Amino acid sequence: MGVRSQNEYFVGILFQYLQMTSQGQISTYSNVLKTLGSSLEEILQFVYTSFFTERYGFANNAILTMPTASASPLEKVRLLAPELESVLKQYKLFVEDNQIDFELLQMSSSSSSMEDIPSLNENKYVYLNINNQEAIGCSNLFFSDQTSLAYVEPFREKHYRTFFNLIKNETEIYFDNYEEHQAIYLKYLIEKEYLFIDELNRIQVANHNRVFILKDLHDNEAASFHHYTTEIQEEVIKMSEEGLIYLDSSLLSKPEQDFFNFYLNKSKFTNGQDLRNSYLHGTQANSSETSFHEESYLLYLKLLTLVLLKIEDDLLINQIKKGTNRVDGSTSCN
């Protein structure tokens, strides 16, 4: 309940809980590394400037300057903020030219938009086509907790919240158990070849791969095409040709772009924290507020870590596509 702006990034209780948890994880991990005579900053620097080059053939002149341990939290954030920008610009140049030309990099003084950072790989992300009535309609019938298809005898008291959960957990669901007003929606799913009725009049899933893809998009808003099996990829292509979904390519998926934009600027969301502009332009909180800057620095470390993980994923996919590697998490910095 409540009122919020149309252009506001939704920050609910779960988001706030996950935010606090991840901040605590970064802080704890950083402190543990210090007791081992290392630092998170050193690891991130090594991963970007050395590991990516040795493991994936990334540019051998990549630069990432990290704050010293003796610097104040404010000084650390003021150094790391432009370094995050630099990493994004460096990767953009690498994707476009297969090298990092720092003379060209220095000619660009504008900040990088998260939407403009490209990927080495075509068709990297899968999205639901919200303008397609079948895509939206079938997704809602399967996964919305507002559909009546989840409520049918003799399973009413089990309180399955969605039709998907019902058909996932029960094998004896009969078409005749549904009321006439419910059967209309079942017939629609049958017509679209998502379901079929077997010889015992039971409801069965006709296209498991298609339902799986819709479930992934419903839960996560975007899906990684290249992490799907070949069989699922083939179904994605079919759905794309039918206009149910579409594919796009960028380093960050659209939900990830929104996440970064919320923290770093106000270009898209009215409640954005605008950390990038406030620190780069010196309009951040008073320098005496040490705890605030410490939190901001941990957040920047988290964002940098996420960017490096996304870069590694992009490099790994490209390497696999070229046939020089296979999907194996043990070979990555994860």
C-alpha positions, 0 to 999 in steps of 0.5 A, a space after each residue: 500500500 502507498 503512493 509512489 512515482 511512475 518513474 520510481 525504482 521499486 525498493 521493497 522490503 525484500 530489496 532492502 533485506 538483500 541490500 543489507 545482506 550483500 553489504 554485510 557480505 562484502 564487508 565481511 569478505 574484505 575483513 577476512 582477506 585483510 587477516 590473510 594478508 591480502 585485500 579485496 582491492 588487490 584481488 579485483 585489480 588482479 582479476 581485471 588487469 591480469 586474470 582476464 588477459 591470461 584466461 580469456 585473451 582480454 586486452 593486455 593493457 587494461 588499467 584499474 587503479 584501486 585506493 590504498 588502505 591508508 586512504 579515508 573512506 571519502 578518498 576511496 570513494 572519490 577514486 573508485 567512482 571514476 575507476 568504475 567508469 573507466 572499466 566500463 569505457 575500457 570494455 566498450 572500446 575492447 568490444 568495438 575495436 578488440 583493443 583498448 586505445 587510451 588516447 581514444 578513451 581520453 577524448 571522451 569526457 562524458 560518463 558511460 550510460 549502462 545501456 550503451 555498454 556492448 557485449 561481445 556476443 549477439 543475442 545475449 539476453 532474452 526478454 518477453 515481448 510485452 506487446 504480444 497478447 499471447 506472451 502476456 496472456 499465457 504467462 499470466 495464466 501459468 504464473 500469476 497468483 490471480 488466475 483461477 486455474 490454480 483453484 480446482 477440486 480436489 486440490 483447493 485446500 493445498 492452496 497452490 498459488 499459481 496454475 504452474 505450481 499445481 501442474 508441477 506438483 499434481 499428476 491427476 488434474 482432470 479437465 472435467 474438474 474445472 468450471 465452465 468459466 475456467 475451461 475457457 482459459 484451459 482451451 486457450 492454452 490447449 489451442 496455443 499448444 501449451 497443454 493437451 488432454 491425454 486419453 484419461 482426460 488429464 491435463 498435461 504440458 505439451 511444450 515443457 521447454 516453452 513453459 520453462 522459458 516463460 517461467 524464467 522470464 516471469 521470475 527474472 525479467 531476462 534470461 541468458 540465451 547462451 547459458 541455455 541448452 541447445 534444445 532450449 535455445 532452439 525453442 527460444 528462436 522459435 518463440 522469437 520468430 513468433 514474436 512472443 519474445 525478443 533477443 537483445 545484446 548488451 553487457 548488462 541485462 535491462 534489469 541489471 541496467 536499472 539496478 546500476 542506474 538506481 544507485 549511480 544516477 538519476 537518469 531513469 529513476 526519480 529516487 535514484 541515489 545518484 552516487 556517481 554524480 554526487 561524488 564526482 562533482 563534490 556534492 556528497 554528504 559532509 566529509 565528516 560523516 565517515 560511516 556514510 562514506 564507508 557504506 558508499 565505498 562498500 557499495 562501489 566495491 560491490 558494483 565493481 565486483 558485479 561488473 567484473 563478473 559480468 565481463 567475465 561471463 561475456 568473455 567466457 561465452 565468447 570463448 565458448 562460441 569460438 570453440 576454445 573452451 566449454 562451460 565450466 564454472 571451475 575455470 572462472 574467477 567465480 
